[in-house]
Amino acid sequence: MILEILSVYTILFFMKIIDFRSDTVTKPSPEMRQAIFEAEVGDDVFGDDPTVNELQTYVADLFKKEAALFVASGTMGNQICLKAQSQPGWEILCDRDCHIVNYEVGGPVIHSGLLVNLITTERGMLSPEVIRGSIRPHNIHCPQTKMVTLENTHNRHGGTVLPQKEILKVKEICDEFGLVFHLDGARIWNAHVSTGISLAELTAPFDSVSVCLSKGLGAPIGSMILGSAEFIEKCRRIRKLFGGGMRQVGLIAAAGLYAVRNNIQRLSEDHQNARLLAESINKLNSFKIDMSRVETNIVIADIITDDNSEEIVKKLKDINIWAVPFGPKKVRFVTHLDVSRYDCEEAISRLENNF
Ligand SMILES: Cc1ncc(COP(=O)(O)O)c(C=O)c1O
């Protein structure tokens, strides 16, 4: 008996942890660390950091936008974009499950005094008809509806890609009513690789875009804001206000530059791994997955046993598979640079033996 218990613990000890909690958990590769080591730096608050400047020019060109600004995080990027283009008391229209409202600590109201109108959607896309119907009349009693935000790919909806045709229709409405159009493009890279539509085309309809270097692309820190040169100048000032004016930050920008130069196209591997994982989990007795949502690197599994998500995550942890609870009866798995095809196959075999 004692021997049996000992052998179970020994097996567990040698079982590699397979970490599906998020695509933010990746660690810089040796090549990325070398790029950090070699980075030329300067004081970026003076605009003197050559590596930051190179990154900003490179990313602006990639998206065919006038200018780009390096910021500390996706949250900072989104919140600066909102503040730079709004006045307190304005109303913004967002999907009910969007990151900007659910996971940015109340930023829209705290930083910008914005009123948020949350709209329920099927897959993260606000329909043009609903947007049109949500714009308030010019009336002395009403707040002014002035901004629409979208998230592509959409995290809480399972990494879904927003349909570009619908985005263009929303853009027409924004133009008709003078609404600012913002994109949380933390995972726009995944939408690009999944659809084959260029980054420039995906983001052309938006006045402001924030994209993350520290998710699927594998950089340790950093996001970018994109837009017109005038808008980016305004954002630079707000970044300073938020305490985000950093000095010899080329050390971090070098990792971002390495990430955008080397790690975009390989996201297709993460998408294939997510698909394999989802297909296998969907066959187990404990879970059900809406396979139509598995378009990129996120897999959301509905729990169909009596367990809640905390219990399932604990059971997964017992076999060294890490995932996150995503509501009371859902678990999220995310594939990324630091889980290989082999890791996914290994995880599947552990799952098949235990669930
Ligand atoms: C869709 C989306 N937007 C924004 C963010 C915020 O990024 P950060 O964690 O860098 O603030 C995240 C983080 O996971 C996200 O998933």
The ligand as an SDF file (V2000), in Angstrom:
LIG
                    3D

 16 16  0  0  0  0  0  0  0  0999 V2000
   -8.9140   40.6410  -24.7530 C   0  0  0  0  0  0  0  0  0  0  0  0
   -7.9670   41.2380  -23.7760 C   0  0  0  0  0  0  0  0  0  0  0  0
   -7.7650   42.5530  -23.7590 N   0  0  0  0  0  0  0  0  0  0  0  0
   -6.9170   43.1430  -22.9000 C   0  0  0  0  0  0  0  0  0  0  0  0
   -6.2130   42.3970  -21.9920 C   0  0  0  0  0  0  0  0  0  0  0  0
   -5.3230   43.1010  -20.9930 C   0  0  0  0  0  0  0  0  0  0  0  0
   -4.0050   42.8100  -21.1200 O   0  0  0  0  0  0  0  0  0  0  0  0
   -2.9990   42.9820  -19.8630 P   0  0  0  0  0  0  0  0  0  0  0  0
   -3.1570   41.7690  -19.0330 O   0  0  0  0  0  0  0  0  0  0  0  0
   -1.6700   43.1040  -20.5330 O   0  0  0  0  0  0  0  0  0  0  0  0
   -3.3840   44.2330  -19.1570 O   0  0  0  0  0  0  0  0  0  0  0  0
   -6.3770   41.0030  -21.9540 C   0  0  0  0  0  0  0  0  0  0  0  0
   -5.6420   40.1850  -20.9830 C   0  0  0  0  0  0  0  0  0  0  0  0
   -5.7300   38.9840  -20.8910 O   0  0  0  0  0  0  0  0  0  0  0  0
   -7.2860   40.4140  -22.8600 C   0  0  0  0  0  0  0  0  0  0  0  0
   -7.5090   39.0820  -22.8640 O   0  0  0  0  0  0  0  0  0  0  0  0
  1  2  1  0
  2  3  1  0
  2 15  2  0
  3  4  2  0
  4  5  1  0
  5  6  1  0
  5 12  2  0
  6  7  1  0
  7  8  1  0
  8  9  2  0
  8 10  1  0
  8 11  1  0
 12 13  1  0
 12 15  1  0
 13 14  2  0
 15 16  1  0
M  END
$$$$
